[in-house]
Amino acid sequence: MRTNKDPEDAFEDYNLLRPISSMVVKQGWEKDRHAHRRSQLLVSVRGLITCEVENGLWLVPSHNALWIPPGIDHSVRCTGDVEIYLVFMDEAVISALPGQCCTLGISPLLRELVRAVSQLPPLYDEAGPPAPLIQTMLNELAVAPVEQLYLPVPADQRLRNVAEAWTAEPADRTKLGGWASRIGMSERSLSRLVLEQTGMSFIRWRQQFQIMLALERLTRGVSVQTIAFDLGYETPSAFIAMFRKILGASPNRYLAQVEKRSRRASSPY
């Protein structure tokens, strides 16, 4: 299959000829805001997907996927040494799948099913051998666990500037008052604006940003201690306490739970 700066363009001619169509991207790629008539599943086998959807930022590290229902504007960027699968699905085959955007954990079985479906010819025999393969992929996708990899992205540019500053310097521990001074607002106004635009308090919004960065790095094997210091925590235990408060488990236990769910999702029917 071809890959280029915008692989979807080369693929578009085949996009509506069968209920399921798929392609693979094996190099860095980005596309500005757009939408599809079909649902889209972006599966990361290797590399990181960053996607802005519905005023939210989604990080999709390897062994995870992003589910986007039809008609939703989104932009996407794939970075690093990538192996990304794009699967497009007709409405008729997605009744058991979520009605909103979400990040999904991908089991080893589901990963291999997606790979196999991506190798089907564009005009595959809908009544032939591909049919059970595709149905098994849909069954596995329907039970894939939802992951906490979402960060609300406010429309207000001042708050976007805060998020961009966090991205540039994750260890910055400036408090609400300091940020209010930086962007020319009172503490009360900043606190109210963050709540209105994200549904979270300022502290909770920053914690969710840190959770996303931490999960992305944990899945790459970075140690908890390194992540804690990179995020500006004085001790690993302080970071672990924050992580446990948000996700209900320590980083290592959380990863073990994700792995357990993945094994359960990949068990035979």
Phi and psi in degrees as GROMACS dihedral restraints (atoms count N, CA, C in turn):
[ dihedral_restraints ]
;  ai    aj    ak    al  type     phi  dphi    fc
    3     4     5     6     1   -81.1    20    10
    4     5     6     7     1   146.7    20    10
    6     7     8     9     1  -130.4    20    10
    7     8     9    10     1   144.2    20    10
    9    10    11    12     1  -159.3    20    10
   10    11    12    13     1  -168.9    20    10
   12    13    14    15     1   -58.9    20    10
   13    14    15    16     1   -36.3    20    10
   15    16    17    18     1  -131.2    20    10
   16    17    18    19     1    80.2    20    10
   18    19    20    21     1   -64.7    20    10
   19    20    21    22     1   -25.1    20    10
   21    22    23    24     1   -63.1    20    10
   22    23    24    25     1   -32.6    20    10
   24    25    26    27     1   -62.1    20    10
   25    26    27    28     1   -42.0    20    10
   27    28    29    30     1   -68.4    20    10
   28    29    30    31     1   -21.6    20    10
   30    31    32    33     1   -94.7    20    10
   31    32    33    34     1   -16.5    20    10
   33    34    35    36     1   -58.4    20    10
   34    35    36    37     1   -34.0    20    10
   36    37    38    39     1   -59.6    20    10
   37    38    39    40     1   -29.9    20    10
   39    40    41    42     1   -96.3    20    10
   40    41    42    43     1    -0.4    20    10
   42    43    44    45     1   -66.8    20    10
   43    44    45    46     1   -24.6    20    10
   45    46    47    48     1  -117.0    20    10
   46    47    48    49     1    11.7    20    10
   48    49    50    51     1   -86.3    20    10
   49    50    51    52     1   -17.3    20    10
   51    52    53    54     1  -141.0    20    10
   52    53    54    55     1   156.3    20    10
   54    55    56    57     1   -58.7    20    10
   55    56    57    58     1   -30.8    20    10
   57    58    59    60     1  -125.7    20    10
   58    59    60    61     1   133.5    20    10
   60    61    62    63     1  -141.8    20    10
   61    62    63    64     1   148.6    20    10
   63    64    65    66     1  -147.3    20    10
   64    65    66    67     1   156.5    20    10
   66    67    68    69     1  -149.5    20    10
   67    68    69    70     1   166.6    20    10
   69    70    71    72     1  -122.3    20    10
   70    71    72    73     1   142.3    20    10
   72    73    74    75     1  -115.9    20    10
   73    74    75    76     1   125.8    20    10
   75    76    77    78     1  -125.4    20    10
   76    77    78    79     1    32.2    20    10
   78    79    80    81     1  -156.3    20    10
   79    80    81    82     1   162.3    20    10
   81    82    83    84     1   -54.5    20    10
   82    83    84    85     1   141.7    20    10
   84    85    86    87     1  -157.5    20    10
   85    86    87    88     1   144.6    20    10
   87    88    89    90     1  -145.2    20    10
   88    89    90    91     1   151.8    20    10
   90    91    92    93     1  -143.6    20    10
   91    92    93    94     1   133.4    20    10
   93    94    95    96     1   -68.4    20    10
   94    95    96    97     1   177.7    20    10
   96    97    98    99     1   -54.5    20    10
   97    98    99   100     1   131.2    20    10
   99   100   101   102     1  -160.7    20    10
  100   101   102   103     1   177.1    20    10
  102   103   104   105     1  -145.0    20    10
  103   104   105   106     1   161.5    20    10
  105   106   107   108     1  -122.3    20    10
  106   107   108   109     1   151.6    20    10
  108   109   110   111     1   -73.3    20    10
  109   110   111   112     1   -20.8    20    10
  111   112   113   114     1  -106.5    20    10
  112   113   114   115     1   163.0    20    10
  114   115   116   117     1   -69.4    20    10
  115   116   117   118     1   153.2    20    10
  117   118   119   120     1  -133.6    20    10
  118   119   120   121     1   136.1    20    10
  120   121   122   123     1  -115.8    20    10
  121   122   123   124     1   123.3    20    10
  123   124   125   126     1  -107.7    20    10
  124   125   126   127     1   112.6    20    10
  126   127   128   129     1  -108.1    20    10
  127   128   129   130     1   123.6    20    10
  129   130   131   132     1  -100.8    20    10
  130   131   132   133     1   108.2    20    10
  132   133   134   135     1   -84.9    20    10
  133   134   135   136     1   -33.7    20    10
  135   136   137   138     1  -150.7    20    10
  136   137   138   139     1   134.2    20    10
  138   139   140   141     1   102.1    20    10
  139   140   141   142     1   176.9    20    10
  141   142   143   144     1  -119.3    20    10
  142   143   144   145     1   131.4    20    10
  144   145   146   147     1  -103.1    20    10
  145   146   147   148     1   128.2    20    10
  147   148   149   150     1  -114.8    20    10
  148   149   150   151     1   124.5    20    10
  150   151   152   153     1  -137.5    20    10
  151   152   153   154     1   128.6    20    10
  153   154   155   156     1  -100.9    20    10
  154   155   156   157     1   120.3    20    10
  156   157   158   159     1  -137.7    20    10
  157   158   159   160     1   129.8    20    10
  159   160   161   162     1    48.1    20    10
  160   161   162   163     1    53.7    20    10
  162   163   164   165     1    59.3    20    10
  163   164   165   166     1    29.7    20    10
  165   166   167   168     1  -137.9    20    10
  166   167   168   169     1   152.6    20    10
  168   169   170   171     1  -110.6    20    10
  169   170   171   172     1   129.4    20    10
  171   172   173   174     1  -116.3    20    10
  172   173   174   175     1   129.5    20    10
  174   175   176   177     1  -104.5    20    10
  175   176   177   178     1   127.7    20    10
  177   178   179   180     1  -124.8    20    10
  178   179   180   181     1    92.2    20    10
  180   181   182   183     1   -76.8    20    10
  181   182   183   184     1   178.0    20    10
  183   184   185   186     1   -58.3    20    10
  184   185   186   187     1   146.9    20    10
  186   187   188   189     1    69.4    20    10
  187   188   189   190     1    23.7    20    10
  189   190   191   192     1  -134.0    20    10
  190   191   192   193     1   169.4    20    10
  192   193   194   195     1  -144.3    20    10
  193   194   195   196     1   156.4    20    10
  195   196   197   198     1  -113.2    20    10
  196   197   198   199     1   127.9    20    10
  198   199   200   201     1  -102.4    20    10
  199   200   201   202     1   124.1    20    10
  201   202   203   204     1  -125.2    20    10
  202   203   204   205     1   111.2    20    10
  204   205   206   207     1   -62.3    20    10
  205   206   207   208     1   166.2    20    10
  207   208   209   210     1   -67.7    20    10
  208   209   210   211     1   151.2    20    10
  210   211   212   213     1    79.0    20    10
  211   212   213   214     1     8.1    20    10
  213   214   215   216     1   -99.0    20    10
  214   215   216   217     1   124.3    20    10
  216   217   218   219     1   -64.8    20    10
  217   218   219   220     1   137.9    20    10
  219   220   221   222     1  -158.6    20    10
  220   221   222   223     1   154.2    20    10
  222   223   224   225     1  -118.6    20    10
  223   224   225   226     1   154.8    20    10
  225   226   227   228     1  -142.6    20    10
  226   227   228   229     1   145.7    20    10
  228   229   230   231     1  -141.7    20    10
  229   230   231   232     1   131.8    20    10
  231   232   233   234     1  -114.6    20    10
  232   233   234   235     1   124.3    20    10
  234   235   236   237     1  -127.5    20    10
  235   236   237   238     1   158.8    20    10
  237   238   239   240     1    86.7    20    10
  238   239   240   241     1  -164.7    20    10
  240   241   242   243     1   -79.9    20    10
  241   242   243   244     1   101.5    20    10
  243   244   245   246     1  -108.4    20    10
  244   245   246   247     1   151.6    20    10
  246   247   248   249     1  -142.7    20    10
  247   248   249   250     1    97.6    20    10
  249   250   251   252     1  -118.5    20    10
  250   251   252   253     1   133.6    20    10
  252   253   254   255     1  -110.1    20    10
  253   254   255   256     1   132.1    20    10
  255   256   257   258     1  -109.4    20    10
  256   257   258   259     1   118.9    20    10
  258   259   260   261     1  -117.5    20    10
  259   260   261   262     1   122.9    20    10
  261   262   263   264     1  -105.7    20    10
  262   263   264   265     1   137.3    20    10
  264   265   266   267     1  -135.1    20    10
  265   266   267   268     1   135.8    20    10
  267   268   269   270     1   -68.6    20    10
  268   269   270   271     1   155.6    20    10
  270   271   272   273     1   -59.0    20    10
  271   272   273   274     1   -31.8    20    10
  273   274   275   276     1   -63.8    20    10
  274   275   276   277     1   -20.6    20    10
  276   277   278   279     1  -109.7    20    10
  277   278   279   280     1     7.3    20    10
  279   280   281   282     1  -117.2    20    10
  280   281   282   283     1    21.1    20    10
  282   283   284   285     1   -61.1    20    10
  283   284   285   286     1   -29.1    20    10
  285   286   287   288     1   -90.6    20    10
  286   287   288   289     1     3.5    20    10
  288   289   290   291     1  -102.8    20    10
  289   290   291   292     1   160.2    20    10
  291   292   293   294     1   -59.1    20    10
  292   293   294   295     1   149.6    20    10
  294   295   296   297     1   -92.0    20    10
  295   296   297   298     1     3.3    20    10
  297   298   299   300     1  -137.2    20    10
  298   299   300   301     1   165.3    20    10
  300   301   302   303     1   -63.4    20    10
  301   302   303   304     1   143.7    20    10
  303   304   305   306     1  -164.0    20    10
  304   305   306   307     1   158.6    20    10
  306   307   308   309     1   -97.8    20    10
  307   308   309   310     1   134.4    20    10
  309   310   311   312     1  -118.7    20    10
  310   311   312   313     1   143.7    20    10
  312   313   314   315     1   -79.3    20    10
  313   314   315   316     1   138.7    20    10
  315   316   317   318     1  -111.5    20    10
  316   317   318   319     1   119.6    20    10
  318   319   320   321     1   -73.9    20    10
  319   320   321   322     1   160.5    20    10
  321   322   323   324     1   -56.4    20    10
  322   323   324   325     1   -39.0    20    10
  324   325   326   327     1   -64.2    20    10
  325   326   327   328     1   -47.1    20    10
  327   328   329   330     1   -63.0    20    10
  328   329   330   331     1   -39.2    20    10
  330   331   332   333     1   -57.6    20    10
  331   332   333   334     1   -45.8    20    10
  333   334   335   336     1   -70.9    20    10
  334   335   336   337     1   -32.5    20    10
  336   337   338   339     1   -65.0    20    10
  337   338   339   340     1   -43.0    20    10
  339   340   341   342     1   -62.2    20    10
  340   341   342   343     1   -42.8    20    10
  342   343   344   345     1   -59.0    20    10
  343   344   345   346     1   -44.3    20    10
  345   346   347   348     1   -65.7    20    10
  346   347   348   349     1   -42.3    20    10
  348   349   350   351     1   -64.0    20    10
  349   350   351   352     1   -35.9    20    10
  351   352   353   354     1   -66.7    20    10
  352   353   354   355     1   -17.9    20    10
  354   355   356   357     1   -93.0    20    10
  355   356   357   358     1    -1.3    20    10
  357   358   359   360     1   -69.1    20    10
  358   359   360   361     1   148.6    20    10
  360   361   362   363     1   -66.6    20    10
  361   362   363   364     1   154.1    20    10
  363   364   365   366     1   -55.1    20    10
  364   365   366   367     1   -37.1    20    10
  366   367   368   369     1  -105.7    20    10
  367   368   369   370     1    55.6    20    10
  369   370   371   372     1   -65.3    20    10
  370   371   372   373     1   157.6    20    10
  372   373   374   375     1   -75.4    20    10
  373   374   375   376     1   108.9    20    10
  375   376   377   378     1   -64.9    20    10
  376   377   378   379     1   -25.2    20    10
  378   379   380   381     1  -100.2    20    10
  379   380   381   382     1     1.6    20    10
  381   382   383   384     1   -97.8    20    10
  382   383   384   385     1  -156.4    20    10
  384   385   386   387     1   -55.3    20    10
  385   386   387   388     1   -30.6    20    10
  387   388   389   390     1   -63.0    20    10
  388   389   390   391     1   -23.7    20    10
  390   391   392   393     1   -59.2    20    10
  391   392   393   394     1   -53.2    20    10
  393   394   395   396     1   -66.2    20    10
  394   395   396   397     1   -31.1    20    10
  396   397   398   399     1   -61.7    20    10
  397   398   399   400     1   -48.5    20    10
  399   400   401   402     1   -64.7    20    10
  400   401   402   403     1   -41.8    20    10
  402   403   404   405     1   -65.0    20    10
  403   404   405   406     1   -37.8    20    10
  405   406   407   408     1   -64.6    20    10
  406   407   408   409     1   -40.2    20    10
  408   409   410   411     1   -60.4    20    10
  409   410   411   412     1   -43.6    20    10
  411   412   413   414     1   -65.5    20    10
  412   413   414   415     1   -38.0    20    10
  414   415   416   417     1   -62.9    20    10
  415   416   417   418     1   -44.7    20    10
  417   418   419   420     1   -65.8    20    10
  418   419   420   421     1   -39.0    20    10
  420   421   422   423     1   -64.6    20    10
  421   422   423   424     1   -35.9    20    10
  423   424   425   426     1   -65.2    20    10
  424   425   426   427     1   -23.8    20    10
  426   427   428   429     1  -108.9    20    10
  427   428   429   430     1     8.9    20    10
  429   430   431   432     1   -65.8    20    10
  430   431   432   433     1   136.0    20    10
  432   433   434   435     1   -72.2    20    10
  433   434   435   436     1   142.5    20    10
  435   436   437   438     1   -82.5    20    10
  436   437   438   439     1   133.5    20    10
  438   439   440   441     1  -107.5    20    10
  439   440   441   442     1   158.1    20    10
  441   442   443   444     1   -93.3    20    10
  442   443   444   445     1    73.3    20    10
  444   445   446   447     1  -124.9    20    10
  445   446   447   448     1    41.2    20    10
  447   448   449   450     1  -120.8    20    10
  448   449   450   451     1   134.4    20    10
  450   451   452   453     1  -126.1    20    10
  451   452   453   454     1   119.8    20    10
  453   454   455   456     1   -60.4    20    10
  454   455   456   457     1   131.8    20    10
  456   457   458   459     1  -110.6    20    10
  457   458   459   460     1   110.9    20    10
  459   460   461   462     1   -68.6    20    10
  460   461   462   463     1   154.2    20    10
  462   463   464   465     1   -76.6    20    10
  463   464   465   466     1   -29.2    20    10
  465   466   467   468     1   -65.9    20    10
  466   467   468   469     1   126.7    20    10
  468   469   470   471     1   -64.2    20    10
  469   470   471   472     1   -30.9    20    10
  471   472   473   474     1   -63.4    20    10
  472   473   474   475     1   -40.4    20    10
  474   475   476   477     1   -73.2    20    10
  475   476   477   478     1   -33.0    20    10
  477   478   479   480     1   -62.8    20    10
  478   479   480   481     1   -36.8    20    10
  480   481   482   483     1   -63.2    20    10
  481   482   483   484     1   -36.5    20    10
  483   484   485   486     1   -63.2    20    10
  484   485   486   487     1   -47.4    20    10
  486   487   488   489     1   -62.1    20    10
  487   488   489   490     1   -39.3    20    10
  489   490   491   492     1   -66.1    20    10
  490   491   492   493     1   -35.3    20    10
  492   493   494   495     1   -67.5    20    10
  493   494   495   496     1   -38.4    20    10
  495   496   497   498     1   -62.1    20    10
  496   497   498   499     1   -41.0    20    10
  498   499   500   501     1   -62.7    20    10
  499   500   501   502     1   -41.1    20    10
  501   502   503   504     1   -71.6    20    10
  502   503   504   505     1   -32.8    20    10
  504   505   506   507     1  -141.0    20    10
  505   506   507   508     1    80.2    20    10
  507   508   509   510     1   -60.2    20    10
  508   509   510   511     1   -24.0    20    10
  510   511   512   513     1   -80.4    20    10
  511   512   513   514     1    -4.3    20    10
  513   514   515   516     1   -64.5    20    10
  514   515   516   517     1   117.9    20    10
  516   517   518   519     1  -105.6    20    10
  517   518   519   520     1    21.8    20    10
  519   520   521   522     1   -54.2    20    10
  520   521   522   523     1   134.2    20    10
  522   523   524   525     1   -85.7    20    10
  523   524   525   526     1   178.3    20    10
  525   526   527   528     1   -52.8    20    10
  526   527   528   529     1   -46.0    20    10
  528   529   530   531     1   -62.4    20    10
  529   530   531   532     1   -39.6    20    10
  531   532   533   534     1   -64.8    20    10
  532   533   534   535     1   -41.7    20    10
  534   535   536   537     1   -68.2    20    10
  535   536   537   538     1   -36.5    20    10
  537   538   539   540     1   -60.4    20    10
  538   539   540   541     1   -41.7    20    10
  540   541   542   543     1   -65.7    20    10
  541   542   543   544     1   -40.7    20    10
  543   544   545   546     1   -60.9    20    10
  544   545   546   547     1   -39.4    20    10
  546   547   548   549     1  -104.4    20    10
  547   548   549   550     1    10.6    20    10
  549   550   551   552     1    73.5    20    10
  550   551   552   553     1    41.6    20    10
  552   553   554   555     1  -132.3    20    10
  553   554   555   556     1   163.3    20    10
  555   556   557   558     1   -80.3    20    10
  556   557   558   559     1   158.9    20    10
  558   559   560   561     1   -58.1    20    10
  559   560   561   562     1   -43.0    20    10
  561   562   563   564     1   -64.0    20    10
  562   563   564   565     1   -43.1    20    10
  564   565   566   567     1   -65.3    20    10
  565   566   567   568     1   -41.3    20    10
  567   568   569   570     1   -64.6    20    10
  568   569   570   571     1   -44.1    20    10
  570   571   572   573     1   -60.1    20    10
  571   572   573   574     1   -43.8    20    10
  573   574   575   576     1   -66.4    20    10
  574   575   576   577     1   -40.4    20    10
  576   577   578   579     1   -65.8    20    10
  577   578   579   580     1   -42.3    20    10
  579   580   581   582     1   -61.2    20    10
  580   581   582   583     1   -44.7    20    10
  582   583   584   585     1   -62.7    20    10
  583   584   585   586     1   -42.5    20    10
  585   586   587   588     1   -64.2    20    10
  586   587   588   589     1   -38.3    20    10
  588   589   590   591     1   -92.8    20    10
  589   590   591   592     1   -20.9    20    10
  591   592   593   594     1  -120.0    20    10
  592   593   594   595     1   -16.3    20    10
  594   595   596   597     1    76.3    20    10
  595   596   597   598     1    10.6    20    10
  597   598   599   600     1  -129.1    20    10
  598   599   600   601     1   156.7    20    10
  600   601   602   603     1   -70.7    20    10
  601   602   603   604     1   166.1    20    10
  603   604   605   606     1   -59.5    20    10
  604   605   606   607     1   -45.4    20    10
  606   607   608   609     1   -62.9    20    10
  607   608   609   610     1   -44.1    20    10
  609   610   611   612     1   -65.4    20    10
  610   611   612   613     1   -37.9    20    10
  612   613   614   615     1   -62.4    20    10
  613   614   615   616     1   -44.2    20    10
  615   616   617   618     1   -66.2    20    10
  616   617   618   619     1   -38.4    20    10
  618   619   620   621     1   -62.4    20    10
  619   620   621   622     1   -39.3    20    10
  621   622   623   624     1   -65.5    20    10
  622   623   624   625     1   -37.8    20    10
  624   625   626   627     1   -59.5    20    10
  625   626   627   628     1   -45.1    20    10
  627   628   629   630     1   -66.4    20    10
  628   629   630   631     1   -37.5    20    10
  630   631   632   633     1   -60.7    20    10
  631   632   633   634     1   -43.1    20    10
  633   634   635   636     1   -63.4    20    10
  634   635   636   637     1   -46.6    20    10
  636   637   638   639     1   -62.0    20    10
  637   638   639   640     1   -41.9    20    10
  639   640   641   642     1   -63.8    20    10
  640   641   642   643     1   -45.2    20    10
  642   643   644   645     1   -64.0    20    10
  643   644   645   646     1   -40.2    20    10
  645   646   647   648     1   -60.7    20    10
  646   647   648   649     1   -41.7    20    10
  648   649   650   651     1   -76.5    20    10
  649   650   651   652     1   -35.4    20    10
  651   652   653   654     1   -61.0    20    10
  652   653   654   655     1   -40.8    20    10
  654   655   656   657     1   -67.7    20    10
  655   656   657   658     1   -16.6    20    10
  657   658   659   660     1   -94.0    20    10
  658   659   660   661     1     2.7    20    10
  660   661   662   663     1    89.3    20    10
  661   662   663   664     1     9.9    20    10
  663   664   665   666     1   -70.0    20    10
  664   665   666   667     1   139.6    20    10
  666   667   668   669     1   -70.3    20    10
  667   668   669   670     1   153.2    20    10
  669   670   671   672     1   -60.0    20    10
  670   671   672   673     1   -40.4    20    10
  672   673   674   675     1   -61.4    20    10
  673   674   675   676     1   -46.2    20    10
  675   676   677   678     1   -62.7    20    10
  676   677   678   679     1   -43.5    20    10
  678   679   680   681     1   -62.4    20    10
  679   680   681   682     1   -44.1    20    10
  681   682   683   684     1   -57.6    20    10
  682   683   684   685     1   -47.2    20    10
  684   685   686   687     1   -70.0    20    10
  685   686   687   688     1   -36.9    20    10
  687   688   689   690     1   -62.2    20    10
  688   689   690   691     1   -29.7    20    10
  690   691   692   693     1   -92.3    20    10
  691   692   693   694     1     6.1    20    10
  693   694   695   696     1    87.8    20    10
  694   695   696   697     1    10.9    20    10
  696   697   698   699     1   -80.5    20    10
  697   698   699   700     1   142.3    20    10
  699   700   701   702     1   -72.1    20    10
  700   701   702   703     1   -30.8    20    10
  702   703   704   705     1  -138.5    20    10
  703   704   705   706     1   151.6    20    10
  705   706   707   708     1   -59.8    20    10
  706   707   708   709     1   -34.2    20    10
  708   709   710   711     1   -64.0    20    10
  709   710   711   712     1   -33.9    20    10
  711   712   713   714     1   -66.8    20    10
  712   713   714   715     1   -41.0    20    10
  714   715   716   717     1   -65.5    20    10
  715   716   717   718     1   -43.7    20    10
  717   718   719   720     1   -61.7    20    10
  718   719   720   721     1   -38.6    20    10
  720   721   722   723     1   -62.6    20    10
  721   722   723   724     1   -43.3    20    10
  723   724   725   726     1   -62.9    20    10
  724   725   726   727     1   -46.0    20    10
  726   727   728   729     1   -60.4    20    10
  727   728   729   730     1   -44.4    20    10
  729   730   731   732     1   -65.3    20    10
  730   731   732   733     1   -38.0    20    10
  732   733   734   735     1   -63.0    20    10
  733   734   735   736     1   -39.1    20    10
  735   736   737   738     1   -80.4    20    10
  736   737   738   739     1   -44.5    20    10
  738   739   740   741     1  -108.3    20    10
  739   740   741   742     1    -1.9    20    10
  741   742   743   744     1    80.9    20    10
  742   743   744   745     1     7.2    20    10
  744   745   746   747     1  -158.9    20    10
  745   746   747   748     1   158.1    20    10
  747   748   749   750     1   -66.6    20    10
  748   749   750   751     1   162.1    20    10
  750   751   752   753     1   -53.5    20    10
  751   752   753   754     1   -48.0    20    10
  753   754   755   756     1   -67.2    20    10
  754   755   756   757     1   -39.8    20    10
  756   757   758   759     1   -67.6    20    10
  757   758   759   760     1   -37.5    20    10
  759   760   761   762     1   -61.1    20    10
  760   761   762   763     1   -45.9    20    10
  762   763   764   765     1   -61.6    20    10
  763   764   765   766     1   -38.4    20    10
  765   766   767   768     1   -64.4    20    10
  766   767   768   769     1   -38.1    20    10
  768   769   770   771     1   -65.9    20    10
  769   770   771   772     1   -40.2    20    10
  771   772   773   774     1   -62.0    20    10
  772   773   774   775     1   -43.9    20    10
  774   775   776   777     1   -63.5    20    10
  775   776   777   778     1   -39.0    20    10
  777   778   779   780     1   -64.1    20    10
  778   779   780   781     1   -43.2    20    10
  780   781   782   783     1   -63.8    20    10
  781   782   783   784     1   -38.4    20    10
  783   784   785   786     1   -63.4    20    10
  784   785   786   787     1   -41.1    20    10
  786   787   788   789     1   -65.9    20    10
  787   788   789   790     1   -39.2    20    10
  789   790   791   792     1   -64.5    20    10
  790   791   792   793     1   -41.3    20    10
  792   793   794   795     1   -66.0    20    10
  793   794   795   796     1   -28.1    20    10
  795   796   797   798     1   -93.2    20    10
  796   797   798   799     1     5.8    20    10
  798   799   800   801     1   -72.0    20    10
  799   800   801   802     1   150.0    20    10
  801   802   803   804     1   -68.9    20    10
  802   803   804   805     1   154.1    20    10
